[in-house]
Amino acid sequence: MTTKSALDEYKDEIEDSDNNVSQPETALTISSTNEAREFSPEQRKALAQFYVAQAKVSVFQTAIALTAIRNLELYLELGYEKFSDCIEQEIGMSGRVASEYVSAVETFGIGDRVKQLMEASPKRFLQAAKEVRQKQMEGEILTLSDGTVVSAEEFLAERISTLDNSSKKKIKSLETENQTVKAEAELLRKKQTNLEKSIQKKDEQLDVLRKSKDIDPDKLLKIKNQRDAEKMIDECNASILEALQKIELIPEESRNGALGIYLSRTIATMEISLKTLKMAWSNHIFQGETQE
């Protein structure tokens, strides 16, 4: 594959704009400062526009284009005083993230391995790249878990792999917790159905007693109190189900590790409360299960 700088790309476009003959595949690289100085103001502006367009092709091209725009100060040709302002307006990226991409290119270069790592997971790439640069600034020797001394690029690949595995474990854990919550919610729904049937049965008994000529006031009051208690329990059950359903409806894109930990604490509190409730009602719950 033939590699051309943006300067060569630009000259080819000018000289061969009417020529449709197929050319070898090219890969975008960064023009040097000396190359950029050969350009007239109009050519520099065209080069700036070229890089802005390339920044929208792929993540890797974005990183290269951002580096060129900043290092060659091409943002000035587009009417911006600051690199960050230009990137935010022209590309829709924050100045902080853009600077991280530039630092990554300056640290690791633009080789095929870097391209592969960057495009596979841009977010983890930037996170790992930042960690590597921090270690380098602190003078730390880059080593793997087994003590092997490696290059910055090798360490970067290893760190990205570790972050990826960690993320997969968190996702698996959250999925398991989500399935547990759904199972518990389904159990509560079944219990609610049983309670509703029980209430209906008591209502029917109460209606029969009301129509009876020999009404026992004490028995009637007992049934009424029983029905009121069941209704209160049913309402509490419905509230719990509604709360759990609201948690289930939190969109996947809004979920993260921090929310997972927060939910785990809530689940733990609920489990403790359920155990306390079961202990307080243990004799009656046992009797109820036996009767069923």
Contacts in CASP RR format, 6 or more apart in sequence:
PFRMAT RR
TARGET T0000
AUTHOR 0000-0000-0000
METHOD contacts of the structure
MODEL  1
MTTKSALDEYKDEIEDSDNNVSQPETALTISSTNEAREFSPEQRKALAQF
YVAQAKVSVFQTAIALTAIRNLELYLELGYEKFSDCIEQEIGMSGRVASE
YVSAVETFGIGDRVKQLMEASPKRFLQAAKEVRQKQMEGEILTLSDGTVV
SAEEFLAERISTLDNSSKKKIKSLETENQTVKAEAELLRKKQTNLEKSIQ
KKDEQLDVLRKSKDIDPDKLLKIKNQRDAEKMIDECNASILEALQKIELI
PEESRNGALGIYLSRTIATMEISLKTLKMAWSNHIFQGETQE
1 24 0 8 1.000
1 25 0 8 1.000
1 26 0 8 1.000
1 27 0 8 1.000
2 24 0 8 1.000
2 25 0 8 1.000
2 26 0 8 1.000
3 26 0 8 1.000
3 27 0 8 1.000
3 29 0 8 1.000
4 12 0 8 1.000
4 26 0 8 1.000
4 27 0 8 1.000
4 28 0 8 1.000
4 29 0 8 1.000
5 29 0 8 1.000
5 30 0 8 1.000
5 31 0 8 1.000
5 32 0 8 1.000
5 35 0 8 1.000
6 28 0 8 1.000
6 29 0 8 1.000
6 30 0 8 1.000
6 31 0 8 1.000
6 47 0 8 1.000
6 50 0 8 1.000
6 51 0 8 1.000
6 54 0 8 1.000
6 68 0 8 1.000
7 31 0 8 1.000
7 35 0 8 1.000
7 36 0 8 1.000
7 38 0 8 1.000
7 39 0 8 1.000
7 47 0 8 1.000
9 26 0 8 1.000
9 28 0 8 1.000
9 50 0 8 1.000
10 43 0 8 1.000
10 46 0 8 1.000
10 47 0 8 1.000
10 50 0 8 1.000
12 23 0 8 1.000
28 54 0 8 1.000
28 61 0 8 1.000
28 64 0 8 1.000
28 65 0 8 1.000
29 64 0 8 1.000
29 110 0 8 1.000
30 64 0 8 1.000
30 67 0 8 1.000
30 68 0 8 1.000
30 71 0 8 1.000
30 105 0 8 1.000
30 110 0 8 1.000
31 47 0 8 1.000
31 68 0 8 1.000
31 72 0 8 1.000
33 71 0 8 1.000
33 72 0 8 1.000
36 44 0 8 1.000
36 47 0 8 1.000
36 72 0 8 1.000
36 74 0 8 1.000
39 47 0 8 1.000
41 77 0 8 1.000
44 74 0 8 1.000
44 77 0 8 1.000
45 77 0 8 1.000
45 78 0 8 1.000
47 72 0 8 1.000
47 74 0 8 1.000
47 77 0 8 1.000
48 69 0 8 1.000
48 74 0 8 1.000
48 75 0 8 1.000
48 77 0 8 1.000
48 78 0 8 1.000
49 78 0 8 1.000
51 65 0 8 1.000
51 68 0 8 1.000
51 69 0 8 1.000
51 74 0 8 1.000
52 65 0 8 1.000
52 69 0 8 1.000
52 78 0 8 1.000
52 90 0 8 1.000
52 91 0 8 1.000
54 61 0 8 1.000
54 62 0 8 1.000
54 64 0 8 1.000
54 65 0 8 1.000
55 61 0 8 1.000
55 62 0 8 1.000
55 65 0 8 1.000
55 66 0 8 1.000
55 69 0 8 1.000
55 90 0 8 1.000
55 91 0 8 1.000
56 62 0 8 1.000
56 91 0 8 1.000
58 119 0 8 1.000
59 118 0 8 1.000
59 119 0 8 1.000
59 122 0 8 1.000
60 110 0 8 1.000
60 114 0 8 1.000
60 115 0 8 1.000
60 118 0 8 1.000
60 119 0 8 1.000
62 91 0 8 1.000
62 93 0 8 1.000
62 101 0 8 1.000
63 101 0 8 1.000
63 102 0 8 1.000
63 104 0 8 1.000
63 105 0 8 1.000
63 110 0 8 1.000
63 118 0 8 1.000
64 105 0 8 1.000
64 110 0 8 1.000
66 87 0 8 1.000
66 91 0 8 1.000
66 93 0 8 1.000
66 98 0 8 1.000
66 101 0 8 1.000
66 102 0 8 1.000
66 105 0 8 1.000
67 101 0 8 1.000
67 102 0 8 1.000
67 105 0 8 1.000
67 106 0 8 1.000
68 74 0 8 1.000
69 75 0 8 1.000
69 83 0 8 1.000
69 86 0 8 1.000
69 87 0 8 1.000
70 83 0 8 1.000
70 98 0 8 1.000
70 99 0 8 1.000
70 102 0 8 1.000
71 102 0 8 1.000
73 83 0 8 1.000
75 82 0 8 1.000
75 83 0 8 1.000
75 85 0 8 1.000
75 86 0 8 1.000
75 87 0 8 1.000
78 86 0 8 1.000
78 90 0 8 1.000
79 86 0 8 1.000
80 86 0 8 1.000
80 89 0 8 1.000
83 95 0 8 1.000
83 98 0 8 1.000
84 94 0 8 1.000
84 95 0 8 1.000
84 96 0 8 1.000
84 98 0 8 1.000
84 99 0 8 1.000
87 93 0 8 1.000
87 94 0 8 1.000
87 95 0 8 1.000
87 98 0 8 1.000
88 94 0 8 1.000
88 95 0 8 1.000
91 98 0 8 1.000
97 126 0 8 1.000
100 126 0 8 1.000
100 129 0 8 1.000
100 130 0 8 1.000
101 126 0 8 1.000
103 129 0 8 1.000
103 130 0 8 1.000
103 133 0 8 1.000
104 114 0 8 1.000
104 118 0 8 1.000
104 125 0 8 1.000
104 126 0 8 1.000
104 129 0 8 1.000
107 129 0 8 1.000
107 132 0 8 1.000
107 133 0 8 1.000
107 136 0 8 1.000
107 152 0 8 1.000
108 114 0 8 1.000
108 129 0 8 1.000
108 152 0 8 1.000
108 153 0 8 1.000
108 156 0 8 1.000
113 153 0 8 1.000
113 157 0 8 1.000
114 153 0 8 1.000
114 156 0 8 1.000
117 125 0 8 1.000
117 156 0 8 1.000
117 157 0 8 1.000
117 160 0 8 1.000
118 125 0 8 1.000
120 160 0 8 1.000
121 160 0 8 1.000
121 164 0 8 1.000
124 160 0 8 1.000
124 163 0 8 1.000
124 164 0 8 1.000
124 167 0 8 1.000
125 156 0 8 1.000
125 160 0 8 1.000
127 163 0 8 1.000
128 156 0 8 1.000
128 159 0 8 1.000
128 160 0 8 1.000
128 163 0 8 1.000
129 156 0 8 1.000
131 159 0 8 1.000
132 142 0 8 1.000
132 152 0 8 1.000
132 155 0 8 1.000
132 156 0 8 1.000
132 159 0 8 1.000
135 142 0 8 1.000
135 155 0 8 1.000
136 142 0 8 1.000
136 152 0 8 1.000
141 149 0 8 1.000
142 149 0 8 1.000
142 150 0 8 1.000
142 151 0 8 1.000
142 152 0 8 1.000
142 154 0 8 1.000
142 155 0 8 1.000
143 149 0 8 1.000
143 150 0 8 1.000
143 155 0 8 1.000
144 150 0 8 1.000
144 154 0 8 1.000
144 155 0 8 1.000
144 158 0 8 1.000
150 158 0 8 1.000
170 257 0 8 1.000
174 255 0 8 1.000
174 257 0 8 1.000
174 260 0 8 1.000
177 260 0 8 1.000
177 263 0 8 1.000
177 264 0 8 1.000
177 267 0 8 1.000
178 248 0 8 1.000
181 244 0 8 1.000
181 247 0 8 1.000
181 248 0 8 1.000
181 267 0 8 1.000
182 248 0 8 1.000
184 244 0 8 1.000
185 241 0 8 1.000
185 244 0 8 1.000
185 245 0 8 1.000
185 248 0 8 1.000
188 237 0 8 1.000
188 240 0 8 1.000
188 241 0 8 1.000
188 244 0 8 1.000
189 241 0 8 1.000
191 237 0 8 1.000
192 234 0 8 1.000
192 237 0 8 1.000
192 238 0 8 1.000
192 241 0 8 1.000
195 230 0 8 1.000
195 233 0 8 1.000
195 234 0 8 1.000
195 237 0 8 1.000
196 234 0 8 1.000
198 230 0 8 1.000
199 227 0 8 1.000
199 230 0 8 1.000
199 231 0 8 1.000
199 234 0 8 1.000
202 223 0 8 1.000
202 226 0 8 1.000
202 227 0 8 1.000
202 230 0 8 1.000
203 227 0 8 1.000
205 223 0 8 1.000
206 220 0 8 1.000
206 223 0 8 1.000
206 224 0 8 1.000
206 227 0 8 1.000
209 215 0 8 1.000
209 216 0 8 1.000
209 219 0 8 1.000
209 220 0 8 1.000
209 223 0 8 1.000
210 220 0 8 1.000
247 263 0 8 1.000
250 259 0 8 1.000
278 285 0 8 1.000
END
